[in-house]
């Protein structure tokens, strides 16, 4: 039994060393100092709701806290609707005007419920990383349910976008089974369910090589909903300072930077202007690779294949 358990979960052993003091040269295209990946989380319409039989209204990452009452929260529902009705179009416009690609962490049901957004993502050339079938916690699933959710999300996103999702990212955290189920599925180039590095890395999962492209909740607009950021300037300055340090270090040790966005938050004008300032700050610097997450994963496969 112990050997079988190790076969299933040995890849989850914690690694406190990583690349250490001398990380590899990622060899980004054109010798870029920073690979910047803008992540647009598209979840609206897939969250917990009374309409979908959950018996609860999702209040995560909205304006302020919950209303403090039981039952259907119509205010929170309408805040989610803002993201898909208004916020997505503002953020797509800001990216389009600057000719910058992005990765969409999309839930399958959200895309199903707004075909115009799916079409816009496809036409803009942004890549999609599956954020699950719905925006729910994977820990609520049995192994069989999680396996089915992964497959259903993959198939649905493929129909909505016209091509499969390149990667996978859970809400908040994966389960102990997620990564091996992704490898078992076989359709994913990478997963982003880690926060432990600023470069991709390989793992071995049940005898197979698997790529991890770490994400970050640090450079993330979720801080607006948690009170640690209040203004567009707060957001811009934090992103700018993070980028500037990576850019300086990138002269000798290039890294990647992820910026996470949620349409019901950053999509509001008073916040979106901070994102626009950051994108313009980046555009003014030479030696920056603004890219999709799929581009990073394929680059790593080519220039840093798994070693025996």
N, C-alpha and C positions, 0 to 999 in steps of 0.2 A: 504493500500500500504506500509506503514511504517513497519508493522509487517512482511509482505512478504519479504521486502528487508532485514530485520534483519535475517530472517530465512536463506536467501541465503548467506548473507555476514557477519553475526555476528562473525564468526570464524576469521575474518580478524582484529578484534580489537587488537590494539598494546599492548604488554605486556612488560613493562620496569622493571619488577621484576624477573621473571623467578624462578630459584631455589634459588636465593639469596646467602647469605653468607654461607649456609650449604647445598651444593648440595648432592643428594643421592649417596650412595656407589653403583657404577654400578655393582659390583660383577663380574668383568670380569673373564674369565676362568683362573684358576691357580693363582688367586689374582694378575693379571697383573696390573702394574702401568699405562700403556698406551695401548689403543687400537688404532693401527695405520692402517689406510685404504689408500692404494695407489689407486688413481683414474686415469685411462687412458681414456682420452677423444678421442673417435674415430669418427671423423666428416668428414673426407676427402672424397669428392665425393657427399656430401649432401648439400654443401654450395650454395649460390646464384651463378648462372652461366648463360652464354648465351646458353649453350647447353641445359639447362633445362627451357629455355624460360623466364628467369627473366629480361633480358635486362640489366644486370649489372654483374660485377665480384666481388665476395667477396674478400675484402682485410683485414679483421680482423685477428689479430694474425698471421701475416706473418713478414718477415724480413723488418723492417722499415715501412714507410708510403706508401700510395698509389702512383702510378706513376704520379698522378696529371693530368690525361687526361680522356676524355670520351671514351667509347667504351670498347671492350674486352681487358682485361689485361692478356696477355699470361704469363707474368712473375709470377704474383700472382697465376695463375692456376697451374703452374709447381711447385710452392712452396707447394701448397696443395698436389700435387701428391707425393712429397717427403715423406710426412707423411705416406701414405698408401703403397708406394713402398719400402721404406727403414726404416723410423723411427719406425714403429710398430714392425718390426722384431728385431731391436736392443733392444727395451725396453722389449719385451717379453723374449728375451734371458737373459737380466740382471735379470729379475724376476725368470726365470726358473733356472738359475745357483745358485740362493740363496734359492730356494724352497719357494718363497714368493707368496702368492695369491694377486690378485688385483680385483678391480671393474672396469668394462669398462662402461663409460657413452657413449653409442653408439647410433648414429642415424641410423634409420632403412635402409635408402637408401644407406648409406655408407657400411653397411654389405651386402646388396644385390649386390653391385657392386664389392665386393671382397670376394667371398666365401671362399678363402683360409684363410683369416683373421678370418672369422666367425668360420671356422673349428678349427683354432689354439686356439681361445678363448675357444671354447667348450672343446677341448682336454686338455687344461691347467687347466680347472676347475675354471676359473675366472667367477664371476657372472656379469650379465649385468643389468644396470639401463638404462631405456629408456631416450634418450636425444632428443626425438621427432622423427617424420618421417624424417624431414630434419632439418638442422642447420639454422633455420630462427627465427625471432622474433615472439613470440606468440601474441604480441600486434597487429599484422597485421590481425589476424583472427577474424571473428565473433564468437559468442558462438557456433553456429552450426558447423562452420568450425573447431574450436578447438576440439569439441567433436569428430568429424570425424577423425582428425589428431591423437588424442590419441588412438582411436580404431585401426586405420590403423598401427600405429607404434607398438602397442602391438602385433598385428597379424603377422606383417612382422618379427619382432625380434624373435618371437616364432618359425617361420618357419626357419629362418637363424641359430638360436642357438640350436633349439631342445627343448627349455623350455622357459617359459614366462620371460620377464624382471621382476625383483623383485621390482624395484622402478622406480621413475620418476624424471627427472630434466630438467627444461626449459633452453633455452639459455638466459643468463643474468638475467631474472626475469620472474616469472609467471604473468599471468593476474589475475584480481580479481575473475575470474571464474575457474581457473585451478584446485585448490584443490578440490572444490566441484565436478568438472567433473571427477576427478580421483576417488573420493569416489563413485560417481554415477556409474562409470565403474566397480568398484569392483575387479579388477584384480591385484591391486598393494599393496604390503606389506607396503610401505612407500613412502614418497617423500622427496627430498633433497633440496627443494626450500626455504631454509632459511639459514641465516648466523649468527644467534643470540645466539648460545650456543655452548658448547663443549661436550654436552651430548644430547642424544635423548629426546624427550618429546611427550606427547600425546595432541591432540586437539580434539574438538567435532565439527563435520561438519554435519549440518542438522541431528542432533540426533544420529550420529554414531561416534565411536572412530576412530581416524586416527593418525598414527605415523609419526612424522617428525624426520629425521636423518639429522641434519644440515650439510651443506658443508662449505667450506672456499675458498675464493679467495686470501687469504693471503699467504698460503704456496703453491704457484702456479707459474708455469713457464711462465705464461702470462706476467710476469714482464720483461722478456727478450725482448718482442716485444714493450714494452712501455718505454724502456730505463732506468728502475730503477735497472736492473741487467745486467751485461756485461759478467761475466765469470762463469765458473763452480764453482770456489771457492766462488763467491757471493752466488750462489744457495745453495751449500753445507753448508756454514756457517749459512745462514739464517734458513735452515731446521734444522740443528744440534742444533742451539740455541733454536729454538722453541721446539724441542723434549726434550732437556735437562731440560728446565724449567718445562714442563709437567711431565717429569720423576721424577724430584725432588718433585713436588707437589703431584705426584701420591702415595707417601708414605702414605699420609693421605686422599687425595681426587683425585682418579683416574679419568681421562678424556679420550676423544678420540681425535685423530689428523687426519685430512685429508690432503693429498698431491695431488694436481692437476697437470696433465701432458697433454701436447698436442704433438702429434707425429711430426708435422712439425716444432716444436720448440726444445723440449728436445731430439728429436731423432737424432740431429746432434752430432757428436763425442765429440766436445769441450764442449758440455753441458751435454751429457749423462754421462760423467765421474764424474760430480758433483753428479748426482743421485746415481751412483754406490758407491761413497764414503759415501753418506748418508745411503744407505741400509746396507753397511758394519758396519757403526757406530751403527745402530740399532741392527744388528745381534750380536754385541759384548756385548749387555746389557741383563742381565736376567730380567724376569718380563715384557716382552713386548708381546702383542698379535697382531701379524700382521695378519689381517683378511680381509674378504670381507665385503662390506656394508650390504649385506643380512645377514651375520652372526651377525653383530651388531644388526640389526633390530629384528631378531629372538631371540637373547639373551634378548633384552629389553622386548619383548613380554612375555617371560617366567619368568624373574625375576622381572620385573617392569610392570605388567599389568595395564591397566587403572583403576583408582579408581572411585567409584561412586561419 
